[in-house]
Amino acid sequence: MTLYESCIVDRLFSLPGIASVRTALKACALFALLFLSACSTVPGSGPLSNELKKQSEEQAFDEFGYALVDINESSMKTILAHQPQGFQHKFSNEKWRPKSTVGVGDVISVVVWEPTQQGLFSGGEGGNRAELGPFQIEQSGKIPVPYVGQVTAKGRTIAEIRWAIQSQLKRKAIDPQVVVSLIENRSSTVSVNGDVQKAGQVPISQKGDRLLDMIAKAGGPSTPAGETMVTLVRGERRGTQLLRTIYENSAENLYVRAGDQVFLTHDPQTFTAFGAVQKVGEYPIVGQDVSLVEALGRVGGLSDNRANSTGLYLFRYEPSALLYDLGMTEYADTNTPTPVIYRLNMREGRSYFFGQSFLVRDKDIVYVANSYGTEFVKFIGIVSSVTSPIVGTAATVSNVSD
């Protein structure tokens, strides 16, 4: 039994009116306190700071253990270097602009003018103008053009096809002028699916289109931009970004390429707060960049009566590479995400600056530990609930004996 528990017992039985049963009552109260002391914890809203630290140090690496990381100047440099990257870093093509070429299945038209009435294409119903085609690009990649023969079209731009036809006609027509147009784009498309109004294959225009252009062509999102995640799949690469961020950051609005797959999913980003905070519950992450300090403000801040300001924690899973870079070499050979508990000491002024740089992510858990004084008050309350009936009985006995 601890010192303060002994003081409680002595103070309790120094009360007047119960001297006649003091020995029995003291034995009962002592038994109750010893019983409570044997319990692993006093009922609370979560673990204490020292419990989290002790469990982190004692756990075996091959068990379901977690890493405890202090948020400070040293760790923040590594944490920021491992922040999830957006589209511009995942695909590294923000400045890339497509070269609009045609492919198999596309349909093009060819129109020829001659500036004279005595030329190859003069005298017909169209005067000195003749429309050749339309032509669908065959599997061979070529189109059959009258007076010219087979012309390679696959992989060429409209301008390159026009020049190839016009250079061949110069040998047969008088100063021919050729216009080539894309009628149907069947080869250069992007698949847009998920929470959009009109899912399906969306053609890329000749000028080139960006992600937001393709989403707009698909009728736009069917869910709010702040709750919609956009996933871009290009070959073996995949990236995900909040739609609202793509609207706000033009660098994330990439040019699409033929064969890209775009998925929109309704996935509201949230974090959960519990422990010694003003408002326990689940909260939306409105916007992409919500710091730990901002998240704490959204839940009403710390509970002045209960919170341990040195024990602000955030629970999440992190890749083992981050922990290895933080100096935890035991995670060098692990490939699975590892549970991590970040700790921020709010009593240090500079911690608020670290907290402003530390971003909250979807499904994070923010927890504020109770102070030791809070656990002591809870303990006293439990003791009082056990001893009050005994004290009342003792007082009654004492009155009757008097």
C-alpha positions as CSV (number, residue, x, y, z in Angstrom):
1,M,0.0,0.0,0.0
2,T,1.3,3.4,-0.9
3,L,1.9,6.3,1.5
4,Y,-1.1,8.3,0.4
5,E,-3.3,5.2,0.7
6,S,-2.2,4.8,4.4
7,C,-2.9,8.5,5.0
8,I,-6.4,8.0,3.7
9,V,-7.1,5.1,6.0
10,D,-5.7,6.9,9.1
11,R,-7.7,10.1,8.3
12,L,-10.8,8.1,7.7
13,F,-10.7,6.4,11.1
14,S,-9.9,9.5,13.1
15,L,-13.4,10.7,12.6
16,P,-15.5,11.0,15.8
17,G,-18.3,8.5,16.6
18,I,-16.8,5.4,15.3
19,A,-14.1,4.5,17.9
20,S,-15.9,1.5,19.1
21,V,-15.6,-0.3,15.8
22,R,-12.4,1.3,14.6
23,T,-10.4,-1.9,14.5
24,A,-12.9,-3.8,12.4
25,L,-13.5,-1.0,10.1
26,K,-9.9,-0.3,9.6
27,A,-9.4,-3.9,8.7
28,C,-12.2,-3.8,6.1
29,A,-11.0,-0.5,4.6
30,L,-7.5,-1.9,4.5
31,F,-8.7,-4.9,2.7
32,A,-10.6,-2.7,0.2
33,L,-7.5,-0.6,-0.5
34,L,-5.3,-3.6,-1.0
35,F,-7.9,-5.0,-3.3
36,L,-7.9,-1.8,-5.4
37,S,-4.1,-1.7,-5.3
38,A,-4.0,-5.2,-6.8
39,C,-6.0,-4.1,-9.8
40,S,-3.9,-3.3,-12.9
41,T,-5.4,0.1,-13.5
42,V,-8.0,2.5,-12.1
43,P,-10.9,2.8,-14.6
44,G,-10.1,5.6,-17.0
45,S,-10.5,6.8,-20.6
46,G,-7.2,5.4,-21.7
47,P,-3.7,4.6,-20.7
48,L,-1.4,6.9,-18.8
49,S,1.8,8.4,-20.4
50,N,4.1,6.2,-18.3
51,E,2.1,3.1,-19.3
52,L,2.5,3.8,-23.0
53,K,6.2,4.4,-22.6
54,K,6.7,1.3,-20.4
55,Q,4.8,-1.0,-22.8
56,S,6.8,0.3,-25.7
57,E,10.1,-0.5,-24.0
58,E,9.1,-3.9,-22.7
59,Q,7.4,-5.4,-25.8
60,A,9.0,-8.1,-27.8
61,F,9.7,-7.2,-31.4
62,D,8.0,-10.3,-32.9
63,E,4.8,-9.5,-31.0
64,F,2.2,-6.9,-31.9
65,G,4.3,-4.1,-30.6
66,Y,4.4,-0.4,-31.5
67,A,7.1,2.3,-31.8
68,L,6.9,5.3,-29.6
69,V,8.3,8.4,-31.4
70,D,8.7,11.9,-29.8
71,I,7.8,14.7,-32.1
72,N,10.8,17.1,-31.9
73,E,13.2,19.0,-34.1
74,S,15.2,15.9,-35.0
75,S,12.3,13.5,-35.8
76,M,10.3,16.1,-37.7
77,K,12.9,16.4,-40.4
78,T,12.6,12.6,-41.1
79,I,8.8,12.6,-40.7
80,L,8.4,15.5,-43.2
81,A,10.6,13.7,-45.7
82,H,8.3,10.7,-45.6
83,Q,5.0,12.6,-46.0
84,P,2.7,11.1,-48.7
85,Q,3.5,12.5,-52.1
86,G,1.0,13.9,-54.5
87,F,0.5,13.3,-58.2
88,Q,3.2,15.6,-59.3
89,H,5.8,13.6,-57.4
90,K,4.3,10.2,-58.1
91,F,4.2,10.7,-61.8
92,S,6.8,13.5,-62.3
93,N,5.1,14.8,-65.4
94,E,3.5,18.1,-64.4
95,K,5.3,19.9,-67.2
96,W,4.7,17.2,-69.8
97,R,2.3,18.0,-72.6
98,P,1.0,15.3,-74.9
99,K,1.9,15.0,-78.5
100,S,-1.5,14.3,-80.1
101,T,-1.1,11.3,-82.3
102,V,-3.7,9.0,-83.8
103,G,-4.0,5.3,-83.4
104,V,-5.7,2.1,-84.6
105,G,-9.5,2.6,-84.8
106,D,-9.5,6.4,-85.1
107,V,-11.5,7.9,-88.0
108,I,-10.1,10.8,-89.9
109,S,-11.3,12.8,-92.9
110,V,-9.1,14.2,-95.8
111,V,-10.2,17.2,-97.9
112,V,-8.2,18.4,-100.9
113,W,-8.4,21.9,-102.7
114,E,-6.8,22.9,-105.9
115,P,-6.5,26.6,-106.8
116,T,-7.3,25.9,-110.5
117,Q,-10.2,24.6,-112.5
118,Q,-8.0,22.3,-114.6
119,G,-6.5,20.2,-111.9
120,L,-6.9,16.6,-110.8
121,F,-9.9,17.4,-108.5
122,S,-11.6,20.0,-110.7
123,G,-14.8,19.7,-112.6
124,G,-16.7,17.6,-110.1
125,E,-19.7,18.4,-108.0
126,G,-17.6,20.1,-105.5
127,G,-15.8,22.4,-107.9
128,N,-12.1,22.3,-107.2
129,R,-12.7,20.7,-103.8
130,A,-12.7,16.9,-103.2
131,E,-13.4,15.0,-99.9
132,L,-11.5,11.8,-99.6
133,G,-12.6,9.4,-97.0
134,P,-13.4,9.3,-94.1
135,F,-10.8,6.7,-93.3
136,Q,-10.6,4.4,-90.3
137,I,-7.0,3.5,-89.3
138,E,-6.5,-0.2,-89.9
139,Q,-4.6,-2.7,-87.7
140,S,-1.6,-2.1,-89.9
141,G,-1.6,1.5,-88.9
142,K,-2.3,2.7,-92.4
143,I,-5.2,4.3,-94.4
144,P,-5.9,3.9,-98.1
145,V,-6.0,7.3,-99.8
146,P,-7.1,7.6,-103.4
147,Y,-4.4,8.8,-105.8
148,V,-1.8,8.3,-103.0
149,G,-2.1,4.7,-101.8
150,Q,-1.3,3.4,-98.3
151,V,-0.4,6.2,-95.9
152,T,1.0,5.4,-92.5
153,A,-1.2,7.2,-89.8
154,K,-0.7,5.3,-86.6
155,G,1.6,7.2,-84.2
156,R,1.5,10.4,-86.3
157,T,0.0,13.7,-85.6
158,I,-2.7,15.2,-87.8
159,A,-0.1,17.7,-89.2
160,E,2.3,14.8,-90.0
161,I,-0.5,12.9,-91.9
162,R,-1.5,16.0,-93.8
163,W,2.1,16.7,-94.9
164,A,2.5,13.0,-96.0
165,I,-0.6,13.1,-98.2
166,Q,0.1,16.6,-99.6
167,S,3.7,15.7,-100.6
168,Q,2.4,12.7,-102.5
169,L,-0.4,14.6,-104.3
170,K,2.0,17.4,-105.5
171,R,3.2,14.9,-108.1
172,K,-0.3,14.5,-109.5
173,A,-2.4,17.6,-108.7
174,I,-1.7,21.4,-109.2
175,D,-0.6,22.9,-105.9
176,P,-2.9,20.8,-103.7
177,Q,-4.0,22.0,-100.3
178,V,-4.8,19.2,-97.9
179,V,-6.9,19.4,-94.6
180,V,-6.9,16.4,-92.3
181,S,-9.4,16.2,-89.3
182,L,-9.9,13.7,-86.6
183,I,-13.6,12.7,-86.7
184,E,-13.6,10.0,-84.0
185,N,-11.0,9.4,-81.3
186,R,-11.2,5.7,-80.4
187,S,-7.6,5.0,-79.5
188,S,-6.7,7.9,-77.2
189,T,-9.1,7.5,-74.3
190,V,-9.1,7.5,-70.5
191,S,-11.3,5.3,-68.3
192,V,-13.1,7.4,-65.8
193,N,-15.2,5.3,-63.2
194,G,-16.5,5.4,-59.7
195,D,-18.5,8.3,-58.2
196,V,-19.0,10.3,-61.4
197,Q,-22.2,11.1,-63.2
198,K,-21.3,9.3,-66.5
199,A,-18.7,6.6,-66.1
200,G,-16.9,5.2,-69.1
201,Q,-14.2,5.8,-71.8
202,V,-13.5,9.5,-72.3
203,P,-11.6,10.6,-75.4
204,I,-8.6,12.9,-75.1
205,S,-8.9,16.0,-77.2
206,Q,-6.1,17.0,-79.7
207,K,-5.0,19.8,-77.5
208,G,-4.4,17.5,-74.5
209,D,-6.6,17.2,-71.4
210,R,-5.9,17.3,-67.7
211,L,-7.5,15.3,-64.9
212,L,-10.2,17.8,-64.2
213,D,-11.0,18.0,-67.9
214,M,-11.7,14.3,-68.0
215,I,-13.7,14.3,-64.8
216,A,-15.8,17.2,-66.2
217,K,-16.4,15.2,-69.5
218,A,-17.6,12.3,-67.3
219,G,-20.3,14.6,-65.9
220,G,-18.3,15.7,-62.8
221,P,-18.2,14.1,-59.4
222,S,-21.3,12.8,-57.7
223,T,-20.0,13.5,-54.2
224,P,-18.5,16.7,-52.6
225,A,-14.9,17.5,-53.6
226,G,-13.8,17.6,-50.0
227,E,-14.9,14.0,-49.5
228,T,-13.9,12.5,-52.9
229,M,-10.5,10.8,-53.5
230,V,-9.1,10.5,-57.0
231,T,-6.9,7.5,-57.9
232,L,-4.8,7.7,-61.1
233,V,-3.5,4.4,-62.4
234,R,-0.8,4.6,-65.2
235,G,0.8,1.3,-66.0
236,E,2.4,0.0,-62.8
237,R,2.2,3.3,-61.0
238,R,-0.7,4.4,-58.8
239,G,-1.4,7.6,-56.9
240,T,-4.3,9.0,-54.8
241,Q,-5.2,12.6,-54.1
242,L,-8.1,14.5,-52.7
243,L,-10.2,16.1,-55.4
244,R,-10.4,19.3,-53.6
245,T,-6.6,19.5,-53.5
246,I,-6.5,19.0,-57.3
247,Y,-8.9,21.9,-57.7
248,E,-6.7,24.1,-55.4
249,N,-3.3,23.0,-56.6
250,S,-2.7,23.2,-60.4
251,A,0.4,21.1,-60.1
252,E,-1.7,18.1,-59.1
253,N,-3.9,18.6,-62.1
254,L,-1.8,16.4,-64.5
255,Y,-2.1,15.9,-68.2
256,V,-3.6,12.5,-68.8
257,R,-2.3,9.9,-71.2
258,A,-4.0,7.3,-73.3
259,G,-4.8,4.2,-71.3
260,D,-4.9,6.0,-67.9
261,Q,-7.5,4.9,-65.4
262,V,-9.2,7.4,-63.1
263,F,-11.3,6.3,-60.2
264,L,-13.3,8.6,-58.0
265,T,-14.4,7.2,-54.6
266,H,-16.4,8.8,-51.8
267,D,-14.1,8.5,-48.8
268,P,-14.6,11.2,-46.2
269,Q,-11.3,11.8,-44.3
270,T,-11.7,11.7,-40.6
271,F,-9.7,11.5,-37.4
272,T,-10.9,10.3,-33.9
273,A,-10.1,12.1,-30.6
274,F,-10.5,10.7,-27.2
275,G,-9.0,10.9,-23.7
276,A,-8.8,14.2,-21.8
277,V,-10.1,16.4,-24.5
278,Q,-13.2,18.7,-24.4
279,K,-15.1,16.8,-27.1
280,V,-14.5,13.1,-27.7
281,G,-15.6,11.9,-31.1
282,E,-14.9,11.5,-34.8
283,Y,-14.1,14.6,-36.8
284,P,-13.9,15.4,-40.5
285,I,-10.6,16.5,-42.0
286,V,-11.8,19.4,-44.1
287,G,-9.0,20.1,-46.6
288,Q,-5.9,18.2,-47.2
289,D,-3.5,19.9,-44.7
290,V,-4.8,19.8,-41.1
291,S,-2.0,20.0,-38.5
292,L,-2.0,18.3,-35.2
293,V,-2.5,21.6,-33.4
294,E,-5.5,22.5,-35.7
295,A,-7.0,19.1,-35.0
296,L,-6.6,19.7,-31.2
297,G,-8.4,23.0,-31.7
298,R,-11.3,21.4,-33.5
299,V,-12.0,19.1,-30.6
300,G,-12.1,22.0,-28.1
301,G,-8.5,21.7,-26.9
302,L,-7.3,19.9,-23.7
303,S,-9.5,19.4,-20.7
304,D,-8.0,21.7,-18.1
305,N,-9.2,19.5,-15.2
306,R,-8.0,16.2,-16.5
307,A,-5.4,16.5,-19.2
308,N,-1.7,15.7,-18.9
309,S,-0.2,18.4,-21.2
310,T,2.9,16.3,-21.6
311,G,0.9,13.4,-23.0
312,L,-0.5,14.3,-26.4
313,Y,-0.4,11.2,-28.6
314,L,-1.3,10.3,-32.2
315,F,-1.8,6.7,-33.3
316,R,-1.2,5.6,-36.9
317,Y,0.5,3.0,-39.1
318,E,3.7,3.9,-40.8
319,P,6.1,2.2,-43.3
320,S,9.1,0.6,-41.8
321,A,11.4,2.8,-43.9
322,L,10.4,5.8,-41.8
323,L,11.2,4.1,-38.6
324,Y,14.5,2.9,-39.9
325,D,15.4,6.4,-40.9
326,L,14.5,7.5,-37.4
327,G,17.2,5.2,-36.1
328,M,15.1,2.2,-35.2
329,T,17.2,-0.3,-37.0
330,E,15.1,-3.3,-35.9
331,Y,12.6,-2.3,-38.6
332,A,15.1,-2.6,-41.4
333,D,13.8,-5.9,-42.8
334,T,10.1,-5.4,-42.2
335,N,7.9,-4.7,-45.2
336,T,4.5,-4.4,-43.4
337,P,3.2,-1.1,-41.9
338,T,4.1,-0.7,-38.3
339,P,1.9,0.8,-35.6
340,V,3.4,4.0,-34.3
341,I,2.5,6.3,-31.4
342,Y,3.7,9.9,-31.8
343,R,4.1,11.9,-28.6
344,L,4.1,15.7,-28.3
345,N,4.9,17.6,-25.1
346,M,2.6,20.6,-25.0
347,R,4.4,22.1,-22.1
348,E,7.3,23.1,-24.3
349,G,6.7,26.2,-26.3
350,R,8.5,25.0,-29.4
351,S,6.3,21.9,-29.5
352,Y,3.5,24.0,-30.9
353,F,5.6,24.8,-34.0
354,F,6.3,21.1,-34.4
355,G,2.6,20.4,-34.0
356,Q,1.8,22.9,-36.8
357,S,4.0,21.0,-39.2
358,F,2.8,17.6,-38.3
359,L,-0.2,16.7,-40.5
360,V,-3.1,14.6,-39.4
361,R,-4.2,11.8,-41.9
362,D,-7.3,9.8,-42.5
363,K,-8.2,7.4,-39.6
364,D,-5.6,8.9,-37.2
365,I,-6.4,8.7,-33.5
366,V,-5.5,11.7,-31.3
367,Y,-5.4,10.9,-27.6
368,V,-4.6,13.0,-24.6
369,A,-3.6,11.1,-21.5
370,N,-5.1,11.9,-18.1
371,S,-3.0,13.6,-15.5
372,Y,-1.8,11.6,-12.4
373,G,-4.0,13.8,-10.3
374,T,-7.1,12.8,-12.2
375,E,-6.3,9.1,-11.5
376,F,-5.9,9.9,-7.8
377,V,-9.2,11.6,-7.7
378,K,-10.9,8.6,-9.3
379,F,-9.2,6.4,-6.8
380,I,-10.5,8.5,-3.9
381,G,-13.9,8.3,-5.4
382,I,-13.8,4.5,-5.5
383,V,-12.5,4.3,-1.9
384,S,-15.3,6.6,-0.8
385,S,-18.0,4.5,-2.5
386,V,-16.6,1.4,-0.7
387,T,-16.2,2.9,2.8
388,S,-19.2,5.2,3.0
389,P,-21.7,2.4,3.8
390,I,-19.3,1.1,6.5
391,V,-18.9,4.5,8.1
392,G,-22.6,5.0,8.1
393,T,-23.1,1.7,9.8
394,A,-20.4,2.5,12.3
395,A,-22.0,5.8,13.2
396,T,-25.4,4.0,13.7
397,V,-23.8,1.4,16.0
398,S,-22.0,4.1,18.0
399,N,-25.3,6.1,18.5
400,V,-27.1,3.0,19.6
401,S,-24.4,2.1,22.1
402,D,-24.4,5.6,23.5
